[in-house]
Amino acid sequence: MIKIQDIRDAARDMLAKGEVRAVIGWQRGSRGMAAEPVVINAPEQADGLVWDPTCYHNLSLYLVNDKKAQAHAKQKPTLPIAIIAKGCDARSCVVLMQENYFRRDDIYIIGVSCEGTGVIDERKLAVALGGVKPTSAAFDGDDYVVTLPDGSEKRLPAREVMADRCLECREPFPKENNIALGEDKTGRALEAPFAALARFEQQSEAERWNYWQRQFDRCIRCFACRSVCPMCFCDECVVDSIEMKVAPTTSAEEKASRVRWIERSNTLADNFGYHMTRAMHLAGRCIDCGECERVCPVNIPLRLLNNKMEREAREQFGYEPGASIGGPSLVSSFRDDDPGTWIR
Amino acid sequence: MSDTQSYEPRIVAFLCKWCTSAGADLAGVSRIQYPANVTPIQVMCTGGVSPMYVLSALRKGADGVLVSGCHPGDCHYIEGNYLARRKLHLVKELLGFVGVEPDRFRMSWVSAAEGAKFAQVVRDFVEDLRPLGPQEKVKADRS
């Protein structure tokens, strides 16, 4: 099991020696038990870092944000930035490097293994505790120990309140790392990979459409899924279609006839377009950190869409997202024996 | 006239400039009869057909979308059709997954010499679309 002191020491040492300009990690949050992401840039701040089952956030998002902030300030940092990364976070770093968003030298990965016990799903926990809001949570072997508001401790088997993605995770150990802490329990999935997807796919086409129609209908287009996704790093999103140069000479007709791929209104057809486009843009890139689904205010099961693409990539094209920095991406490569019998 | 009788599937077809467009042309100059349900849109290469084109066509009320280009190995841009094959396979799978009939999306290889094949592809597609009825699932509501 990882001792929190090891993480703090690693972060403090690096900052003290001036090897990195900042460390992205988690600290105690202000929202109940949940940890919150933090960027520290002084050695003494390292004592505030935490590591527990509430570290859900995929911190590679903050790498992307940092890069954007640096670009905005027209700065070229000389030192790398360090990130504390779980197995899934490290995979998303790999995808970002594969897409040349970062060079390997730009980031320093402090890998932390979830050791197969993953992070808590707050919705499941609320059910398990009957709505009581715990004040903290900790790993303990295959269990979580949560502290209740009255000071008592409660032990819960991890697999009962664990996030779905962690149940299906085969790679809780950050393979790409500069240093790694914790035990490598790769391959120890508690459920078969894509179990939820397989269950869903047993339904008929009509049932599936009914289901998705209901889900897409509920989408309020808050774009939280896009905001939280480290892969959605485009400066301009095709969904926004706000960037049209409007000069005094631009005619009303030109304004009216500009291409709007997806309207901003949250009608079923446009929500469908948005979510399908997102799924396509994440095909072969999504590493299943499940953040989109966690932050969705109306509980749309977005992981299902991404899982579908991931499984298709694996089964049809032998492609594993986040596996190698150097390899080509899913849609920029092909093999001669790609499935083609569906083409007339 | 009842709805079923008046229903004619509307197909948006993205045709590659170098093969299928020429094939469609050949069908025309050879006076091969085929249904007039297709609205052809010429693209430089099937590799350039973004999934957004397909989704957008469905959203704007197409009953079926056809993407057609050069046979594997014949691409003017060497590998565009291979990339299209992979990408559009994902689109088709995704459509089927959320419960939109995957048969509404079709891809075919038609070379510049295959005017008769192009006519046949269109004929088949129209006949396959007829039983599915109008595509209302993801059509934007403009009422």
Interface residues (C-beta under 8 A of the other chain):
Chain A: E201 E205 A206 E207 R208 W209 N210 Y211 W212 Q213 V238 W261 I262 E263 T267 L268 A269 D270 F272 G273 M276 T277 A279 M280 A283 L305 K308 M309 E312 A313 Q316 F317 L330 V331 S332 S333 F334 D336 D338 P339 G340 W342 I343 R344
Chain B: P51 M52 L55 S56 R59 P72 E79 Y82 L83 R85 R86 K87 H89 L90 V91 K92 E93 L94 L95 G96 F97 V98 G99 V100 E101 R106 M107 S108 W109 V121 D124 K137 V138 K139 A140 D141
